[in-house]
Amino acid sequence: MAFLDGKGGFTGSLGNLSAYQPKGSDRIILRTKGGADKKRIKLHPNFARVRSNNAEFGSCSKMAGHLRGQLHPFVNMVDHNLNAAFSALNKTIQLLDTTKPPGQRSICYSQHRYLLVNYAFNRRHGFDTVLRYPLQAVLNREQASARLMIPTLQPGIHLHFPWQLPYYRLIVHFFELCDIVHDGRYYAVQAARHAVGYCPYFTSDWLPVTANLPGEELVW
């Protein structure tokens, strides 16, 4: 794999070369095309391990897309490749499954949801550096409900804005995250345990950066 310095570089395909620029990087990655053909990888016994690796990689990518889709209200705040980060996290969870063989291991957030606690969507400005007040949510997993108390938040005390912008607002979203398991043939996202349905996310009014955010109780 080679890297272009960006001076007169390109992205896309050129002959036997393929170039692309990852999100959050100023470098262009250059690599050659090639490898075994798809039919040989799909059927030949020598590629059994490759097929199992591909199946697990595909499940990690599928789960990353599912999770990213649930977090759509916040993607504009992300400063890194969210799909790649979630795929890596999914692989970590997948390796914790010791009940199934490689190629069929599950990604069970129901067992390892703690790995998402305090996940940083923006790595330069963490959530707790902007909102310096510990918000506590009360969850009822049996009833698929949630309650969040938001106190009155004051800029300069509870809120610290690293950006030079005139307005701000608060967005809160509640959703149920499912596992992805192998059914003997394919990987599939499991159906939700509860009929949560679509939960509209809460969005406060746009407020001047000097104005307090009014307290509110949110219930889903």
C-alpha positions in Angstrom: 0.0 0.0 0.0 1.3 3.5 -0.9 0.3 7.0 0.0 0.0 10.1 -2.3 1.0 13.4 -0.8 -2.1 15.2 -2.1 -0.2 17.4 -4.6 -1.7 16.5 -7.9 -3.1 13.2 -6.4 -6.2 11.5 -7.5 -9.0 9.2 -6.2 -10.7 6.4 -8.0 -9.3 3.8 -10.4 -6.5 4.1 -12.8 -5.4 0.9 -14.6 -4.4 -1.6 -11.9 -4.4 1.1 -9.2 -7.1 2.2 -6.9 -6.9 5.5 -4.8 -9.2 6.7 -2.0 -9.1 9.3 0.8 -10.4 8.1 4.2 -12.7 10.4 6.1 -10.7 12.5 8.6 -7.4 12.0 6.8 -5.5 14.4 4.5 -3.7 11.5 2.8 -4.8 9.6 -0.3 -4.3 5.8 0.0 -3.0 4.0 -3.2 -3.3 0.3 -3.6 -3.2 -2.3 -6.4 -6.1 -4.4 -7.5 -6.0 -8.1 -7.8 -6.3 -11.4 -5.8 -8.2 -14.6 -6.3 -11.5 -14.4 -8.3 -14.8 -14.4 -6.4 -15.8 -17.9 -7.5 -12.7 -19.5 -6.2 -13.0 -17.7 -2.9 -16.6 -18.7 -2.6 -16.2 -22.4 -3.4 -12.6 -23.6 -3.0 -11.8 -25.5 0.3 -8.5 -23.5 0.6 -10.5 -20.3 1.2 -12.7 -21.6 4.0 -11.0 -19.4 6.5 -11.3 -16.4 4.1 -15.0 -17.0 3.8 -15.5 -17.1 7.6 -13.4 -13.9 8.0 -15.4 -12.2 5.2 -18.7 -13.3 6.9 -17.7 -11.8 10.2 -16.3 -8.7 8.6 -19.6 -8.2 6.8 -21.6 -8.7 10.0 -19.4 -6.0 11.7 -20.0 -3.6 8.8 -23.7 -4.4 8.7 -24.1 -3.7 12.4 -22.0 -0.5 12.1 -24.4 0.7 9.4 -27.4 -0.2 11.6 -26.0 1.6 14.6 -25.0 4.6 12.6 -28.5 4.8 11.2 -30.0 4.9 14.7 -27.7 7.8 15.6 -28.6 9.9 12.5 -29.5 13.0 14.6 -25.8 13.3 15.7 -23.7 12.4 12.7 -23.1 16.0 11.8 -21.0 16.3 15.0 -18.8 13.4 14.2 -15.1 14.2 13.4 -13.9 10.7 12.4 -14.9 7.7 10.3 -17.9 6.5 12.3 -18.5 3.4 10.3 -14.9 2.2 10.7 -14.9 3.0 14.4 -18.2 1.1 14.9 -16.9 -1.8 12.8 -13.8 -2.1 15.0 -16.0 -2.0 18.2 -18.3 -4.6 16.7 -15.2 -6.9 16.1 -14.2 -6.5 19.7 -17.6 -7.6 20.8 -17.7 -10.4 18.3 -14.4 -11.9 19.6 -16.1 -12.1 23.0 -18.5 -14.7 21.7 -16.9 -18.1 22.7 -20.1 -20.2 22.0 -19.9 -20.2 18.2 -17.1 -21.0 15.7 -15.4 -18.3 13.6 -17.6 -17.3 10.8 -20.7 -17.5 13.0 -19.9 -15.5 16.1 -22.5 -13.0 17.2 -22.3 -9.3 18.0 -24.3 -9.0 21.2 -24.8 -5.5 22.5 -27.3 -6.9 25.0 -24.4 -8.5 26.8 -21.7 -5.9 26.2 -23.6 -2.6 26.1 -21.1 -1.1 28.6 -18.7 -0.7 25.7 -20.8 2.1 24.3 -20.9 4.1 27.6 -19.4 7.6 27.1 -18.6 6.9 23.4 -17.1 10.0 21.9 -18.7 11.1 18.6 -16.4 14.1 18.6 -12.9 13.1 19.7 -11.6 16.6 19.9 -14.4 18.0 22.0 -15.9 15.3 24.2 -19.5 15.5 25.4 -18.5 15.9 29.1 -16.2 18.8 28.2 -19.1 20.7 26.6 -22.0 19.7 29.0 -20.4 19.6 32.4 -23.4 18.3 34.3 -24.0 14.5 34.8 -27.4 13.8 33.3 -29.0 10.7 34.7 -31.5 8.6 32.7 -33.9 6.0 34.2 -34.4 3.1 31.9 -37.0 0.3 32.1 -35.9 -2.4 29.7 -38.9 -4.6 30.3 -41.3 -1.8 29.3 -38.8 -0.3 26.8 -39.3 3.2 28.3 -36.9 5.9 29.5 -37.1 9.1 31.6 -34.5 11.9 31.6 -34.5 14.9 33.8 -32.7 17.9 32.3 -32.1 20.7 34.9 -31.7 24.3 33.9 -28.3 24.6 32.3 -26.3 27.8 32.4 -23.6 28.7 29.9 -20.2 29.2 31.5 -21.1 26.9 34.4 -22.8 23.8 33.0 -22.2 24.5 29.3 -18.8 25.3 27.8 -18.7 25.9 24.0 -15.4 25.3 22.2 -16.9 26.7 18.9 -17.4 30.4 18.1 -21.1 30.1 17.2 -24.0 32.4 18.1 -26.6 29.7 19.0 -26.9 26.2 20.5 -29.5 23.5 21.1 -29.8 20.2 22.8 -30.7 16.9 21.0 -31.7 13.7 22.9 -32.6 10.4 21.2 -33.9 7.1 22.6 -33.8 3.9 20.6 -33.4 0.1 21.1 -30.2 -1.5 19.8 -30.5 -5.1 18.7 -28.0 -7.9 18.4 -26.8 -9.5 15.2 -26.6 -13.3 15.1 -25.9 -16.1 12.6 -29.0 -18.2 11.9 -27.0 -21.1 10.3 -26.9 -19.5 6.9 -26.6 -15.8 7.2 -26.1 -13.0 9.7 -29.3 -11.1 10.5 -30.2 -8.3 12.9 -32.5 -9.7 15.6 -36.0 -8.3 15.9 -36.4 -5.9 18.8 -37.7 -7.5 22.0 -40.2 -4.7 22.4 -42.3 -2.8 19.9 -40.6 0.5 20.5 -41.3 1.7 17.0 -40.1 5.1 15.9 -39.2 7.4 18.8 -38.9 11.0 17.7 -35.9 12.6 19.2 -36.1 15.6 21.4 -34.7 18.9 20.0 -34.7 22.0 22.1 -35.2 25.5 20.6 -32.2 27.3 19.2 -30.8 29.6 22.0 -28.2 32.3 22.1 -24.9 31.0 23.6 -25.5 33.4 26.6 -29.0 32.1 27.4 -29.8 29.3 29.9 -31.3 26.1 28.6 -34.6 25.6 30.5 -35.0 22.4 32.5 -37.3 19.7 31.2 -38.4 16.1 31.9 -38.3 13.8 28.9 -40.3 10.6 28.8 -40.4 8.0 26.0 
